[in-house]
């Protein structure tokens, strides 16, 4: 049966997901119909409609309430996620919501309860869960001969996303974004740290504001204590080096192994284990191993735009009436860690346990 999709929010994230949905439908990878688009700006909604063939509207309630829509994409600024998710869940729609899910932990908990109660497929834009290089890196680190995980060092930086290709003034407004680089950007990184390190017992954090936008930090540093006694550090920076792209660097130390990567989607992995010489897993080999691990064909991988595998897998889950991944429950755990880091920062770096 055809899955009919409606998208709310025709900004940067909406354009990204719109392209992916069209690619899936056009190449007939799944039985998907791009049925409707919504934006509060009627000109932007019409422009999306013209390029997609979908029905335009300026009313989110109209799109969500339509019997012709099976799945809803929520791609509006963060402060408006909750209401749209709750409306969609109440209507029994499958839901994909961009990250972060909400501006505060209480709202994320309420949203997660709502989608679980509705029994719909629910996905969240934690795109690194579908990153080939992160997936292969995770598989490499599951070798039991490496011994215990000791430490993870993670750095994430990009220029402040209110200029350039982002063109999103709302990210400097706390009432809309909720906070700054830690919540808006590095919730991806916190999720990866939990993916690689397991449950987090407690955190210490510090928050700084150089750009001067009230309540929107551009520097966050955190120390994470995992329940398995490993530790991690996270440095998240929004700067004004406009010629520098968004970059991530991760180093992972085991008792008998070291891994490092400077890429968040596709690229080589550096590693050295036991008494062996250092080696490099090439980008081509990373790609091959990813295809093998997930059963993803070269045709599928090469035919979709960068990062859009998350859309393919969500639409596949919604089409088949099964749970999506990563879902709101995965995002909730990341939000709990982020919330604890902010509370620690407000308490001058006090050790704060992570709520369960």
Order of alpha helices (4+ residues) and beta strands (2+ residues): beta-alpha-beta-alpha-beta-alpha-beta-alpha-beta-alpha-beta-alpha-beta-alpha-alpha-alpha-beta-beta-beta-beta-beta-beta-beta-alpha-alpha-alpha-alpha-beta
